[in-house]
Amino acid sequence: MPASLKRINVPGGASVLLHVCEVCGAEASFGVGVEFRQALIRLAGGDVVTAKRLLGKWYCGEHRPTGGDARG
């Protein structure tokens, strides 16, 4: 599954991007190959395809890569 670009606005004007696990689709906390600042710049400019690529791959705790697998 690709990284989700669902955005949630939170108090204070901030927003949160939610990610889902590449394996099972659960909420994901562990990103691999992430260039977050560049992804936000591209997303703000409307380039969703590049933003998704720059967000890398995301995994839940159960499917988090370890060792050599962590390079994405």
N, C-alpha and C positions, 0 to 999 in steps of 0.2 A: 504494500500500500504506500502511496506517496505521502509526503508530509502534508498535514492539513494546514490550510491557511485561514482557518476560522479565527476571527478576531473578536475578542470580548472587551468592551470598554469597562473600566473600573473607576471608582471614585477618584477624583483628582485629575481627570483628563488622560490618564494612562490607558494603554490597551495591552492585551495579552494575546499572543498567538498560541493556539493549542496544537499539539502534535499528537499523532497516533503511532503506535508500534508498527513497524514494518512487517512483523510476523503475525500478530494476533489482533491488531486494531485497538488495543487498550490505550488509555492515556499513557503518554511516553515522556520520560524525564531525561533520558540519556541520548544526546545528539552526537553523531559522528560525521565529520567532514562539514561542519557548520561554519558559515561565514555570515553571521547574523547581521552585522551592520550593513554589509553590501546587499543582503537580501531585503532589508527594510528600505534601503535607498531605491532599489529596483521596484519594490512593491509600491512605494509612494509615486514612482514614475509610471505605474501601470503595467510594468513588465512582469506579469505573474509567472510566466514560464521560467524565466531566469531566476526569479525569487525562489521558486520551489526548488530548483537545482541547488542554489546557494544555501538553502536550509538543511542540506545534507539528508541523512537518514536518522530516524529516531526509533528508540526501543524502550520498552517497559523494563522494569527491574528483572523480571524473569528471563527476558530474551536479550538482555544487554550483552554485547560482544565483550570478550575478554582477550587479553594478550594480543597476538598478531591480528586478530579479527577486528580490532578497534579502529583501524584506519579507514574503514568504509570503502 
